[in-house]
Amino acid sequence: MKVLVIGAGNMGLTYAQGMAQSDLLKKKDLMILDSARERTDALKKNDEFDVYEKIEDCLPNADIVFIAVKPYHSDELFEAIKEHKRPGQIFISIMAGVTIKTMQEAMDIKKVVRAMPNLAAKVGHGFTSFTASKYVSRLELLTVEKLIDTTGRSIKLASEMEIDKSTGISGSGPAYIFYFMQSMMEAAVKMGFSQKDARLMVAQTFQGAVELFNSSDLDPNAWMDRVASKGGTTRAALDSMEENNVKELIKDAAHAAFERAVQLGKENNK
Ligand SMILES: NC(=O)c1ccc[n+]([C@@H]2O[C@H](COP(=O)([O-])OP(=O)(O)OC[C@H]3O[C@@H](n4cnc5c(N)ncnc54)[C@H](OP(=O)(O)O)[C@@H]3O)[C@@H](O)[C@H]2O)c1
């Protein structure tokens, strides 16, 4: 199996490095293509992957192709892929908002996987949701899943509408967590702690809470009950959040991201 990653930016490199560090592929079977000369020159120096500047030199040799360019570069890339593809290749796109139908029509291809990763893929703890056209077999999907999971974990969803929904939870989700972290750090600094101490306190508290959560099947409500005793400090904070409707506001925010994903999809796939 030979894999080509198109776009050696943030996400493309993340996937290429994830796959390179796994035992799924040998180095010679991983190719990376980018149109920016300074990027390919730097990559060649590192000697991590087979680096290409021209699509015709690498695309025909690939079995699986990751598309990791910005959506506004897609038209030009689709034209080039259409010209140099070969039958049977599987295309995995991580481009936000570009639908499977748009890709199939623009590149005259059948096997397409649309995936929505998140930023934590960069540190191997990403979450990716993906869905595929009916032409991708179950066996092929297993391979796709293994490749995607080199950057973290994933689930396969039934439809592209669910991809838009997952954008509102896991795709945009890291920013919600950072928002919460920023708020807690500002609270700590307001209480008189240094930035450095506030950062450590908040980071370790988040890390610890996630580790606890993953250590059992308990849901977050049950964990809150364990931390908060009646009349205690934690209960005072949780009561304040409930009075201020924080939970509903977070649900509204996730929904706003979902609605925006749907809207962007309509704009990008006319
Ligand atoms: N970052 C995230 O958290 C995240 C999450 C979910 C999905 N995504 C999706 O991931 C995709 C990539 O995002 P990114 O932040 O990694 O982008 P990026 O850093 O801009 O990387 C894209 C790279 O592809 C190159 N490129 C553009 N057109 C090309 C072509 N025709 N052939 C070969 N290379 C080409 C670009 O070169 P130039 O610089 O010269 O244009 C750039 O080096 C986007 O579609 C985005 O929607 C990102």
The ligand as an ORCA input file, in Angstrom:
! r2SCAN-3c Opt
* xyz 0 1
  N      -6.086     22.918     11.251
  C      -7.096     22.241     11.760
  O      -7.312     22.111     12.966
  C      -8.063     21.556     10.822
  C      -9.124     20.812     11.353
  C      -9.985     20.182     10.463
  C      -9.784     20.280      9.095
  N      -8.747     21.021      8.613
  C      -8.564     21.112      7.175
  O      -7.259     20.725      6.843
  C      -6.905     21.304      5.585
  C      -5.467     21.757      5.644
  O      -5.347     22.799      6.630
  P      -3.906     23.290      7.087
  O      -4.118     24.215      8.212
  O      -3.017     22.094      7.252
  O      -3.476     24.102      5.752
  P      -2.035     24.707      5.378
  O      -1.155     24.776      6.573
  O      -2.291     25.926      4.553
  O      -1.399     23.576      4.428
  C      -1.801     23.327      3.110
  C      -0.553     23.133      2.251
  O      -0.977     22.667      0.966
  C      -0.249     23.395     -0.037
  N      -1.015     23.365     -1.290
  C      -1.994     24.202     -1.713
  N      -2.430     23.823     -2.926
  C      -1.720     22.726     -3.282
  C      -1.712     21.872     -4.421
  N      -2.533     22.089     -5.459
  N      -0.844     20.836     -4.452
  C      -0.012     20.617     -3.423
  N       0.052     21.400     -2.311
  C      -0.808     22.422     -2.239
  C      -0.118     24.769      0.567
  O       0.870     25.521     -0.077
  P       0.777     27.142     -0.022
  O       1.111     27.530      1.378
  O       1.784     27.569     -1.046
  O      -0.637     27.496     -0.397
  C       0.255     24.415      2.016
  O       1.617     24.126      2.141
  C      -7.903     22.446      5.330
  O      -8.741     22.085      4.249
  C      -8.714     22.515      6.592
  O     -10.083     22.780      6.325
  C      -7.876     21.651      9.439
*
